[in-house]
Amino acid sequence: MKYLLYLKLLIVVLILVFYGSVLFHKIDLPTDDLGRHLTNGKIIWETKSIPETNFYSYTEPDFPFLNHHWLSGVVFYFLYSFTGFTGLIIFKILLLLAAFFLIFYVAAGKGNFWAAALASIPAIFILSERTDVRPEIFSYFFTALFLYFLIKFSDNPKTDKIFWLIPLQVIWANLHIYFFIGPAMTACFLLEKVIANRKNLKNNLLVKKLTTLFLLLSAGCFLNPAGYRIVFYPLNIFKNYGYDIVENKSPFFLEDLMHNPTIPFFKLALGFLIINFIIAVVFRNFSVFYFLAALATSAASIIAIRNFPFFSLIFIQVVSINLKPVLENPFKNIKSSFRLELITSIILIILLLISIVHGFQGKLSPDKEKGLGLAFQSNNAAEFFKKENLKGPVFNNYDIGSYLIWHLYPQEKVFVDNRPEAYSASFFTQIYIPMQTYEEKWQEQLKKYDFNAIFFTQQEGTWWGQNFLRQRLADKNWSLIYADSQAIILIKNNEANKELIEKHEITEKNIIDKIIYLKNEKVKMQLNGIHLLNLISRPDLAFNWLQELSIKYPEEARIWLEMGYIKSAEINADALIDASKYLEKAIELGENLPASSNQLGLVYFNLGQYEQAKNAWQKALNINPADENAGNYLRQLQQISLPKIP
């Protein structure tokens, strides 16, 4: 029936628009890897060679590094050369939409369309975890492409189109480290066919071709500039990894540390996937291939949040195919089928329209600025550095390394960048982190490298980085000369920099005038300005600014949380009472992480309200039973008894 075809087309379009709304955001260059990839591509193209040492760094320039995504850098560089950052975003959107469409096409064709459509909604929520322009986008696309070819080949074993995957595998092996997924999928698919045709393997064309394909795909992985070293690199990359990064952490670990809207959807999808396979067993629709694929992607996602997209792509197909026999019966009767399809369509359209609105409003990824091109003030800090002819050596933090490589190399090299595998593990554990934690270690490295500038992301995400910034901003030997919503720059307070300091220095007295422009931007930008006020020891100005924001944005939980933290530091009863109110408000509005409850407990403890303190710390433990801080506070509370503040 035509009405059914039109409904399905509308739903597919809405699904793609929803995913597109998630992908439609600007590039946050200071914290992305993209700058380094573009520089890689430029150097490789111009020199016709792939460097194998950490030559961007002046700290460990001779440390060996295998560039397992060199071709991605070349592709990105060429796209950027012709289309700029806007073109890179459009390319990413089109590539990932193509990957998603291939997955959906197979899921709807081999399984049930309505199940595939419904599964797409949580899948896209989970996919919103990884939406930046990175080499991994090629792995998402090739995973979808391989699945498409393998499933189509199963329907027509006589075709030789399946061997098109061999040159694609060679390309994949040079684009991204997850190239091993191609042979792994083929091996699982082959295993399923071997089991299904175990009584007549010798004469089975399907098994023969898949065996040949697997061997040729495996051989194709060796066709890269580094040969066997790249093939075995996925097994070795974490052997020298001295720095923990969020994307390599488990979602079950991260959910107690930060707000991430994708994690609840992943947990729900994971539970549903388990139920799904139980249904498949009951209805005798069990697939060895999809079971192994689901098991592998689930395990990979539980280990590291960066693997969420692979879970999502498999999730759609597994749900659609496993539920097909369950959903066939209700749709057999023509009248019942019409009603069910109409009701399901209406529900899907409503859900998708709501999801699209959420997507374009940025609620799925609140830290991403919607649009094309670069995010607000992405280039400003680097342009200031170059305009004022600042000189190194530069001490920079981990996150901003790729940004500095893009803007300053080869004139300036970096202290570190966001490639843990490009530095020795001891560099991070014995130098980088300790020098931000211990003053004597900082002085030791300062003497060794004679830093002239410090270049940090403004919202440095580690406690040691925040500790370091506070120390340097209070250090009279350093002057803050630049700050925006993305980055801050300090230079050494010496005679050579005197003129620059007199012209640009930001102090406790003039800081509100220097960053007042942030008040004209979004809440996130204003909170960045408030964060800087706290770093430079002006909590009074920060609190006044927060009070203004609390009137304008009363439902913004972080505003109340920041007000609570500021008042918590004032050791007097009135301030602590205010702090408790602000923290309670923040928790009520969604800042219900263990850290918030622990801070509230400390406030109540200092007020002498021990029962409320106990309740707050117990709440932190309820959220995360492994929270050491809450456990320690509760044990100490049992051992001491202090008088209440009068």
N, C-alpha and C positions, 0 to 999 in steps of 0.2 A: 504494500500500500504506500502511496506517495506521502501521505501525512506522516507515516512512520519514518520514512527516509529523511524528510525535512526536519523532523524532531531530532533525529540522530545527528544530522549535519549541524544543527544549531547547538546541540550539546557538545559536540567535538570542538566547534569553534569557541564556545565559551570556556571549555577546559583549556584550550591553547591560550586564550586571552588571559585566563587566570594565571597560568604559569608565566606568561609574558609579563604580567603585572609584577610578579615577584622578581623577574630578571631585570626589569626596567629601573635601573638605578645607576647613579654616577660612580666613577672610579675614585676611591679614597686613596690617592697615590701615596701619601706618607706612610701608611700602614700596610699597603698591598705589596705583593712581590713583583708587580708588573714592571716597575722601573728597571729592575735588574734583568728581567727577561728581555726587555727592549734593548738594553745595552749589550746583552749577550748576542742577540741577533745581529746587531750592528757590527760588532767586532768579528763575529764568525763570517759574515758576508764580506766584510772588507779585507780580512786577512786570509780567508779561505782555509781557516784552521780552527780547531776547537781546543782552547786552552784547558790544561788538566791540573792546574794549581790554583790556589786561592789568591789570584793576583790582584783582586780588588782591595785586599786588606793590607795594611802596613804592619799588622801584628803577627800574622802567620802567612806571609805571601807565598811560601814554598810548600804549604801543606797540600797534599794531593787531593784533587776533587774531580769526580767523574760527573760530567754534565749529562745526566740521563734525560734531559728534556731540551736538548740543544735545538732541535728542529722547530719546536714550539716557539722559541725565541726568534728564530728567523721568520716564521710565519707572522708572528705578532709585529715584528719590526717592519716587514713589508706592508702589512695592513695599515700600520700607524703612519708610514711614510706617505701613503696615498690618501688615507681617510681620517687620520688623526685619532684621538681617543673616542670620538663619537662613532667612528667606523668600527673600532674594536668592540664597543658595546653592542652595536647592531649585529656584528658577526657572531658574538657570543650568544645573543638571543636567538638568532636563526639556527645556529648549530644545535643548541640545546632543545629548541622546539622541534627540530627535525628528529633528534634522538627520542624525545618523548612521543612524537607521533608514530615512529616506528614501533616502539614498545606497545603503544595503545592499539595500533593496527593489528599486530599479532595477537594481542590479548583479546580484542573484540572478535577477531576472525576464528581463533582456535577455541575461545571460551565463550563467555556471555557478555554481550555489549553492556548491559545495564550494570553488571557487577564490575566491569572494567571502569565504567564511568564513575560509579560511586567510590571505587578504590582510588581513583585518580585524585580525589580531593584531599584525603590525608596524605597521600604520596607527595603532592605538591607542597603541602605544609612542611613535610620533612625535607624535601628538596630545597626549600628556602634557606637551609643551613649553608649551602655552598653555591654561591651565585656570582662569584667574582671572575674576572678574566684571568684564568690560570691555565697552565698546561693540562690540568686534570679534565678540563672540558672536552678534550679530545678523547679521553678514556671513556667518558660517559657516552659520547657519540659512537665510538667503535664497539662498546659493549652492546648498545642497542642494535647496531648494524650486524654484529656477529649473531645475536639472537635471531634477528630477522632471517638471515641466510640459513642458519641451522634449522629453524622451524620449517621454512619453505622447502629445504632440501629433504626433510623427512616426508613431505607430501609427494615429492617427485625425485626419487633416488637416481633416475636416469640422467638427470641434468648435470652438466659439468660447471654450472655457474658457481657452485660452492667453492671452487678453486680460486675464484676471484679474491677470496679471503687471504690468500697467500701474500700477494703484493701489499694488501692493506695491513697485514701483520708486520711486514717489514717497515712500513711507514710508522705504524703504532710504536714499534720498538725504538724509534728515534724521537718520538713525541713526548712520551710520558712513562714513568717508571711502572705504571700498572699494566704494561703491555702483556704481562704473563696471564692476564685474565682471558685473552683469546685462546691460547692452547688449553688453559684450564677448563673453560666452558666446553671446548670441543671434546676433551677427555671425558667429562661428565656425560655429555651427550652420547659419546661412543659407548660408555659403560652401560647406559640405559638400553641402547640398541643391542649390545652383546647379551645382556640379560634377557631381553625380549626374544631374541633369535638364537638363543644358546643351542638349540637342537639342530640348527642348520647354518652354522657360522661360515663354513667354507664357501658356500654358494651365495652368501648374502651380499648383494651389491652395495647396500647401504653401509654395512659394517666395513667392507673393503675400502670404500671411498673415504669414510671417516677416519680409518686407520692411516691411510695415505695422507689425508689432510692434516691430521694431528702431527705426523712426523715432519711434514713440510713446514707447518706453522712453527714448530719447535726450532727447526733449522733456520727459518726466517728471522728468528729473534737474534741470531748471531750476526746478522747483516747490519751492523752499526759500527761507527768509528772505533769504539772501544772493544768490540768483539765479545768474548766470553765474560769479560769483567762486568759489562752491563747486564748480561743474562743472569748472573748470580748476585747482582747488586741488591735486588729486593730482599735477599736473605741476609745481607751484610750491613745495610745502611744504618741499622739501629745499634750496631756494635760500637760505633763511635758517635754517641749522641749525648752530649753533656748538658743539654738544655731542654727542659720540659716546655712544650707548647700546648696550647689549649686544644688545637685540632687533633692532637694525638692522645687526648684523654677520653676516658669512658663517659658516656652521658650520665651514668648513674653516680659518677663522681662529681661531675660538673653541676648537676641539678641543685646541689646544696650550696654552690658557690656563686651562682649567677642565674639571672633570668634568661632562659632560652626557650622560646615558644615552640621550637621543633621537638624538644625532648618528650613532652607529654604525648604528642602525636606518635612519636616513635614507639613509646611504651605501649600505647593502645594498639598500634599496628602489629607490634611483635606478639602481643597476646592474641590478637585476632588471627595471626598467621598460624599459631599453634592450633587453635580451634579449627582453622581451615584444613589443616592436614589430617586432623581427626575425621573431619567430614569426608575428605578424600578417601581415607581408608574404609570408612563405612560404606561409601557408595562405589567402592572399587574403582576409583579414578586416580589412584596414586601414581605419581610420576617420580622416578628415581632422579631424573635430571633436575626437575624443579625443587625436589626435596634437598638435593645437595647444594643447588644454587641458593636456596633460601637459607639453608644452614650456614653456608659460607658467608653470605652477606650479613646475616644476623650476627654471627660471631664477630665478624670484622667491625660492625657498627657498635657492638657492645664494647669492643676493645678501644675503638677510636671514633670520635664523632665525625671525622673527615670522611668516613665511609658511608654515611647516611644515603647519598644519592644512589649507590649501587643497590642498597636495600630497597629503596623506593621503586626502582625500575623493575626489580624482580617481584616485588610485592604486588604490583598491578597485574602482572601476568599470572602469578600463582593464584590470586583471589579469583580472577576471571575464569581460569581453566578448572580449578578445583570446585567452584560453585556451579559450574555449568549443568551437571546432572541434577542438582538440587533445584535449580531454577527452571529446568525444562518443563516439568509437569504443570506448574501454575500457568504457563504460557501456551499450553496445548489447546485449551478451549478458546475458540475465537473471541467470544464475548468477554471471558475473563482476561484474555490476553490484551484486548483493547483497553479495558479498564486499568489493568495493572501498568501497561505501558504509558498510559496517559497520566496516571497518578505518579508513577516513577519519574516521568519527564518533568512534571510540574515541580516535584520535590527537588530534582537535580538542578533545574533552571534557577529556582529560588536560592538554593545553597551556593550555586556557582556565582550568581549575581552578588550575593553578600560577600563571598570570598574575593571576588574581583574588586569590590569597593575597598575591602580590607587590604588587598594587595597594593592598589594604587595609593592608598593613604599611608602606606609604609608600616602598618601595624604588625606585619609578619617579620619585618626586619627593620626595627625602629632606628638602628644605627646607620642605615643606608639612606642617602639623599636621592630622592626620585629624580629621574631625568637622564639626559645624555651629557657626555663630556666629563669634566672633573668636578669633584665635590668642592664645596665652599673652601676657599683659601688653600687649596691643595698645593699650589706652586709658590705661594707668597713668601714662605720662609726661605726657600732656596733662592728665589729671585733677590730677596734682600741680601742674602749672603754674597751673591755674585755682584750685585750692584755696589755694595760697600767694599768690595774687594777684600773680603775677610780671608784670612789665611789659617791653615792648620798648623800642627796636627789637630784633628778634630776628635774629641771623645764623643761618641754617639751611642744611643741605646740600640738594642737588638731590632726593634720594630722598624726603625726609620732607616736602617742600613741600605735597603734596596733603593729607596728614594734618593739618598745621597749618591749612590752609585750612578743613578740615571742623570742627576743634575751636575755632579761635581767631578766625576771621573773623566779624564785621568789627572786633572789638576790636583785633586785631593783624593786620597784613599780613605777607606773607612777603618774604624777600630774593630767593628763587628757588623755583620748583617744577618738577616733571618734565614740562614742556612746552617743549622747545627752540624750537619755532616761535613761542612767545609772547614771546620775548626776542630782542633783536638778537644776531646772531652775535658781534659785538664785545664784548657783555656777558660772554659766557663766556670768550672768548679773551683779553680784555684786563683783565677785572676778576675774575670768579668764580674761575677756575683760578689765575691769578697770585697772588691774595691768600691762597691756601692754600699757595702754593709759596714765595713770597718775603716775608720779614718786613716789608720796607719797604712793600710793596704792602698788606699787612694793616694796618699802621699808618696808611697813607694813607686807606683806607676806614673804619677805626675813627674817625679824626678827622672824616671826612665825615658818617658816620651815627650816631656815638656809640652803638654797640651796648650794650645792657644785659644781653642774654642770648645764649647760643649753644645751639642745639637741633639735635642731630645724631643720625642713626641710629647705633647702637652698632657695627654691622658695616658702616660706610662702605666701599664697594667700590673706591674709587680710591686710588692711591698718594699723590696730593696731599691727599686728605681725611685719610688716615691720618697723613701728615706734619703736617698742620695740627693734628689732635687731640693729637699728641705735644707739639707746640710750646705749645699752650694749656694742657695739663695740667701742663706744667712752668713756666708763666708765673704768677708771683706776683700778677699783676694780675687773675687769674681764679680762681674757686673752683668746684670740682665739687660740686654739691649734690644731684644725682639721677643714678642709673644703674640700669638694669635690662637684661634681655636684648634689649630693642628699641631703647632710646634713652638718651642722656645729655644732661644740662642743666648748663651752667656759667653763672654770673652774675658780673658785674663786682665786683671786690673793692673796694667803696667804703663810705662811711659809711651811705648809704641802704640798702644790702643787708646791713649788719653783723649784724642780728638773724637774718636768714635763714641767713646763712653759719654763725653760731655754732650754730644749731639743726640744720642738715642737712649741713654740709660733709663730704665724703669725702676722706680724706687717705691718704698712703702707710701711715700707722700704723693707721688704723681700717678700711681698705677691706675686709679679709677678713671683719670682723664685719658690714659693711654689705651685702655681697653673698653671705653664707654661704647664704641661702635658695636660691640657684641650685643648690646641691649636691643638693637634693631633686628636681630636675627631670631632664629627659632629657639625653643626652650633648651635644646641640647647645646647650642652655641653659648647661651647665657650661663648655663651650668658649667661650661668649660671656663668661662671667665671667672665664675665664683670659685672654681677649683684653684685657679691661679692665685686668687686673693688669699685663699687659705694657705697655699704653699709659701707665699711671701709674708705670712704672719699678719694678715689683716682680716681676722675673723669678724671684726666689727662691721667692716664694709660688706663682707660676704653675707653676713646675717641680714643687714638692711636690704641688700639686693634680693635675698631669698624671700624676705617678707613681702616685697613688691610682687614677686612672682607667685607667691602663695595666694594672693588676692586675685591675680589674673588667671592662674592655672591651679585651682584648688584640688583638682583630681590627680595632679602629678605627684606620684608617691616619692620620687627622689628628692623633690624640694623639701618635703617634711622630714625626710631622713637626714638630709644635710643640716637642716636647722637643729635637729635632735643631736647630731654629733657635735656641732659647734657649742650648743648650750651644755652638753655633757662635760666639756672641758673646763667650764666655769665652776669652781668648787664653792658654791653657795646654794642654799636651800631653794631660793626662788628660781634660779637658773636650772637646777636639777628637776624641779617640778615641771617647768616648761619643757625641758628635754624629754621627760617621760611622756608628756602629752603629744609632742611632735613625733616621737618614735612610735607610739601607739597608733597615731594617725597613719604614719607611713606603712606600718605592718598591715593595717586595715585596708589600705589602698593597693596592697600587693607586694610590698617589700618584706615578704615573709620568709626570708632566708635565716639560717642559724645565726649569722653575724648580727642581724638586726635585733633578734631576741636576746643574744648575749649582751649587746650594748644596753638594751633596756634593763636587763637584769643588773648590770653594774650600776646604772642610775638608781634603781630602786634600792640596791644594797647601800649606796652612799647616802641615800635618804633614810636609811634605817628601816626600810619597809621590806623585811626579810622574806615574808611570805610571798609578796609580789615578785621579789627577785627570784625566789625558788621556782615560782610558776613560769617566769620568763625563760629561765635556763632549762627547765623541764620541757618547755615548748621547743627549744632549740634541739634538744635530744630527741624529741618526738619526730622532728623533721629529718634529723640525721643522727641515728643512734651512735654513730662513730665519732661525733663531734667532741674532740678532746677538750676544747675550752669550756664548753658547758659542763662536761663531766668533772673537770677540775674545780670549777666554781662551786658546784653542788657539794663536792667533797669538803672543800674549805668551809662552806657555810655550815656544815654539820659540826665542824671543830671549833668554830669561834662564835662569839656573841658580843656585838658592839652596841653601845647606846645609840638611840635615835638622835638625829640632828634636831636641836631645839627649834 
